[in-house]
Amino acid sequence: MSTTWWVIYTIAFSLILFFAYTVLKVYLLQKLKVNRWIIFTLALIVLIVPSFLRLNGMVWVSVQSGLFVMLFLWFMDLTKLQKAKEKEIKIKPKAKPNRVKNKEDKK
């Protein structure tokens, strides 16, 4: 495969992968409540195990890298969501007990 076709294939694969992830995120991934470390562990397994199995081929490499990227993006989204929930500050009004006394004195 020539260099230009390899670049076109990589760009097309990246765009398809990004589109698939956004669709999955909207319709499926937001509804699943999974621990972020389980997703991270699965991503590492998908990254490491194929090197021990020595599987070759353009299709296998594409599927493996696409699955890894999707799992890693899901992990990053889960991490950002959890940090946003932790830093959420609720502002509560301060109790003012003397306000009632002042109203009664003025009348």
N, C-alpha and C positions, 0 to 999 in steps of 0.2 A: 504494500500500500504506500502510495507516495505521500510526501509530507503535506501537501495541500489537502488531500482527502482525509488525512489523519486530523488535521486542524478543523476541517469542516465537520467531521464526525464528532470530535470532542465538543465543539460548540453546540451542535445539534443535540447531543446527548445531555449536555448540561442544561440546556433550555427545557428539554422534555422532563428531565429529572426535577427541575425547579417547579415546573407547572404541576407535575404529579404530586409533589410534596405540598404545595399550597392547597390543592384540591383535597388531599388526604387530611391536611390540618384543619380545614374548615368543616368537613363532614364527618371525620372519624377520630382524629387524634385528640381533639379538644374534649370529646365525650368520654375518652378512656382515662381512668385515674390509675396511673402506674407510677411506682417509685422511680425517680430519675436515675438511680444507680443501677437498677435492673436494665434500663435502656442503655446506659453507658457500658455495662458488662456485655450485653448482646452486641453492641457495636465493636467492642474490642475482640470478641470471639469471631465476628464476621471478618475483621481485619487480619487476625493472626492465623486462624485455622487453615485457610486455603494455602498458606505458604508451606505448611507441614504436609498437606495432601498433594502438593505439586500439580495442581490442575492448571492446564494451559488452555488457551483459546481466547479469542477476542470476545465471544459471547459471555463466557464465564467471568472474565475479568471485568466486563461491563456490568454484569449483574451484581457481582461482589462489591465493586466500588460504589455502584448506585445504592445498594442496600446499606452500606456503611455510611454514606453521606446522609441518607434519609434518617437513619437511627441517630447519627450525631446531631443533625439539625433538630430532631425531636428532643434530644437531651438538652441542647442549648435553649430551646423554647421552655422546657420544664424548669430549667435553672433560672431563667429570667422571670418566669411567673412566680416562683417561690420567693425570690428576692423581693419582688414588688409587693407581695403580700406581707412579708416580714417588716418592711419599712413603712407600711401604711400607718399614718398617725391620725388618730381621731381627736378632734378638738372638742372638748366638753366645756360648756359654759360654767363659770364659777358661781357657786351658790352665794346668794346675797341675803342673809337672814334679816338684816336691819331694814330692808326695803318695806316690809309690811308695817313695822313700827312707825316709820316716818309718815306713811300714808294716814295712819290713824291719828297722829299728833297734829297734822295739818288741818284736819276737819274740825 
